[in-house]
Amino acid sequence: MFKKVLIANRGEIAIRIIRACRELGIATVAVYSQADAQSLHVSLADEAYCIGPAQSAKSYLHIPALISVALTSGADAIHPGYGFLSERADFVDICEEHHIKFIGPSSDAMLKMGDKANARKTMQEAGVPITPGLGIVEDIEDIKAFVKKVGYPIIIKATAGGGGKGMRIVRKEEELEDSFNLCRAEAQSAFANPDVYVEKFIENPRHIEVQILSDSYGNVIHLGERDCSIQRRNQKLLEEAPSVAITEDIREKMGSCVIKAIKAINYEGTGTIEFLLDETNPKDKKFYFMEMNTRVQVEHCVSEMISNVDIVKEQIKIAQGEKLSYSQKDIKLQGHAIECRINAEDSEKCFMPNPGMIEGYIAPGGFGTRVDSHAYTGYKIPPYYDSLVGKVICWGRDREDARKRMLRALDDYVITGIKTTIPFHKRILTNPNFISGKFNTSFIEKNYPEVLKK
């Protein structure tokens, strides 16, 4: 059993992990940059250590500082949260070298699935449907030869990508060279890895992901699917579970594919396998593997709300060597959940970040309403990190019940002193196409083209 866990992260996810550890009777160690000295996770943890200046490279990504704090504090495990070092296989190996348990998959499983080009190959070998594509590409001529077979559009992606970075859609040959070079440059800048791969681009799909939990004894379960199609520039704004586009038959097929794939790589912990659902033919909806996230995700909360499973606690218990607390037959999905990511951004000015002092803060509450946030009155949101203020998650007996509850919760959410995306989320929730469930990844582009302006 872990006695003390260091959380190598910040913000709401750090608080989420601290609370899970506290319920399990595990002491916690927070780390923070100089810019985060007043962050809530610092005061909630049992111990807290400053690890460097505001820049992530010199603090939250500075592995020697994190290991030093873990050893000094006596932490026997590190939870990476999401982002930062959560999908760095070398960090997993370094933790093991210092006899510190990394709460997540092995470096081998991470390399197989965290690297998106490797993941495609692994999924194909496991019999999971994938879109036509190429592995790591260094020569643009290879892409031209591929396009002659499948045609445009194609999408170029960073193998270490995430958060919508390192990604370019190419619709004609005149765009290919610039897109290829820009994608590699962005991948190098964002992930210190310029490698990219190529796929045939599926127009206007649904973005569906399946949440899994897997222990070291070969037990694997899934918690149903989430619909993450409401996104701007490949960054998710709103997620819900289950998806109105998924039938029981498709859910069964997706779940079977996921469990087979996870067992094939001896995966341990929590993770998400993402699919593109092609609705071109409504009678024969096809789905294709897109990528796997080998970590807990921002939107894990909606899966928790409909399954009544605490994903983070299960993740920690699995890392301690325990067996899963559930079998697949124990998982009964109930009702519907919606999550809105509330960011410190001005949606009327193309979602320009709006860091600054929160002058007033009142979080919503009530039946079926959950808020995961690190914000409070007087907290100053720093300009150095992502702009997430908090997540509002609402559960309802059905989708319409959850939608109405979310609208009420957003009306109750008071954040003054900064601009937030709350007004834009209300626009989404009252949009007729969202209400009817007739949407895909082009929802924002088609309904609110003004927010995509640079």
C-alpha positions, 0 to 999 in steps of 0.5 A: 500500500502506498504511504505517500503519493507525489502529484506531478501536476497542478490545478483541478486534476491535482486536487482531484488526485489529492481527494482520491488519495485522502479517501484511500488514507494516503498522504499527498505531496504537491509540487508547484512553480513560483507562479502557482504558490497560491494555487489551491492544490498547494494548500490542500496537500499534506506537503508542498514543495516549490520546484522552479519558476513559472516556465513548465520546462523549468518546473512541472517538466523538470524531471530531476526536481520532481525526483528530488522532491519525491526522494526527499519527502519519502513518496513511494509513488508519483501520479502524473495526472494529465498533460505534462509528463503523463505520457513520457515513457522515459519518466516512467523508467526514471521513476522505476530506477529510483524505486518510485511507482509510476501510477500509470502503464509501463513504459513499454505499454506507453510506447506501444500506445502513447506514440500514435504511429506505434498505436496504429500498428498495435491496433491493426495487429489486434484486429481493431479497424483503422483508417488507411494511413502511413507510419512515421513519414520523413519524405514528402514523396511518400505522402504523395504516393499514398495520396495517389491511392486514397486521394485527398483530404488527408491529415498529418499528425504528430506521433506525440501529439495531443490537445489539437497540436501538431495536426494539419488537414491537407485538401490539395497538393498545393498545401502539402509541403507547407502543412508537412513542414509546419506540422513537424515544426509544431511537433518539435516545439510542443513535444520535443519530437518532430515525427509525424504520421499520415491518415486518410481524413474522414470528413465530419465524423463523430469523435467517440472514446471508450474509457477502460480500466485494466489491472496487472492480473489480466482483468479489463473493463470498459465504462462505455463511451463518451461523445467528444465531438463538440470541439474547436480546432481539435480541442474539446469544449463539451463532452457527454456520455453516453453518445446518442449516436451509439447503438447497443450493437456498436457499443458492444463491438467497440467494447469488444475491440477495446478489451481485446486490444488492451489485453494484447499489450498487457496494459495496466491502469486507466486509459482511453481509446478514441475512435472516429465514427463515420455516419456517412451511411446511417444504416452501416456506421463504421468506426475507426481507431484514432489514438489512445491516451495512456492516462486519466483524461480531463473528461473522465468525470462524465464516465464516472457519473454514469457508471458510479465508478471512481476512476482515479481511485481505481487507478491508484489501487491498481498501481498498488497491485490490487485487482479491479474492484469490478467485472464487466457485468458489474458495470451498469450505465445509468442516465446521462452526463454532460461536462462543460470545460470552463476556460478563462477565455473570451469567446467573442474574441476568438477565445483569447486567453483572459488570465487575471484575478478572480474577483468573485467566485461562487460554484454551482451545486445541487442534485446531480451537479459536480464542479472540479476546480482549483479556483476561488475568490482572490485567485489569480489565474497565471498566463503560463498554463492552460486556461481551464478554470474548472469543469461543470459536470451534470447528471440527469435521468436522460440527456434532456434532463442533464442538458437542462440541469447544466443550463441551470448550473451555468446560470448559477456559476458566478466568476467575475473579474475575468472573461470565461466560456460560460456564455458560449457553453449556454449557446451550445446547449440551446442550439437546436442541432445540439438539442436534437443530437444531430452534430459531429466534429464540424458543429462549431464550424457550421454553427459558429464560424465567427469563433474560428477567426484568427 
